[in-house]
Amino acid sequence: MPMNKWYLGLVLFWGVLSPAWANHIVGGNFEMVAIPNRPGRFHLYMNLFFDEIGGRTSPKERDIVISIFRKRDNNREVNIRMDLESDQPLRYTNPSCAEARNLKTSVLRYHYELNLDPRQYSDPQGYYVAFERCCRNTATVNLVSPGRSGMVFTWNFRLCNATDRLSRTRRPFLVRPTANTSA
């Protein structure tokens, strides 16, 4: 009988918390920029798009933890704590459309100065940075149960020839959002 009470308590606890899990997540992306004249040093940014309307009950995180993995075997190389650098409103290209749809989004920009020692990060298959969060914004209409669907943000990279430069391998384009709200 005590096990049943424990289980019921756990279910009630998660049931109370579930609406606040992450109804604020709209999207995000990584950026990685070489620091001039500082071999092996990069600015790593995570831009997280926060729904100010749907996320009123969700606190904005002052820092986040991301991980770097080796692609060859998915070995976790390091965890990194990124600090919130800025919190700015997203400027919509069509403000009247955003207003009509009751959209209000901010860009939370996290930063970390990364040191990639080419002796440690020399695997020819490269590495990836990952950040994951549950759950999607509950207003998302093209997902079944968006409040229970997580998101994983990744950035693939490799250093080339021990020159401390990022290689120009084929990888997805980084498209800076313009906040178009076309239907």
C-alpha positions, 0 to 999 in steps of 0.5 A: 500500500505505501508504494501506491501512495508514493506512485499517486504522489509522484503522478500528482506532482508531475501533473501539477508541474506539467503545464509549466514544463516549457510552454515558452519554447518557440525555437532557437539556433546556435552560432559559432564565431572565431575570435580574430587573432586568438587561435582556437578561441570562438564565441559560442552563442545559443539564441532561444526564442521565448514566447512572452505571451504563452510563457508568462508562467515560465521563468527565463533561465539565467544560464543553460547547460549545453554539451559537446559530443564527438560525432564518431561515437557520440562521446560527451567531451564536455558540458558547458554552462552558458550565461544569458547575455541579452534578452531582446524583443524580436522585431517582426517584419510585419508588426501588425500581423504579429499583433493580430496574432497576439505574438510577442517573442523575445530572443534570449542570447546565451554566450560562452567563450570556447577554447578548442584545443586542436590536440583535443578536437582533432577527430576527422569526423568532427563534433557537435554541440547540443542543447535539448529542452522539453517541451514545445510551445502549446500553441504550435498547431502542426504537432500532435501534443506539442506540450509533450514534444521536445526540441534538440538544437545542434551545431556540427563542426570540426577543426581542420589541419590543426590551424584552429579554423573551422572547416568548410564542411557541408552542413545546414545553412544558418538562417537568421530569423526575420520573424516573417509571420506569413500564413 
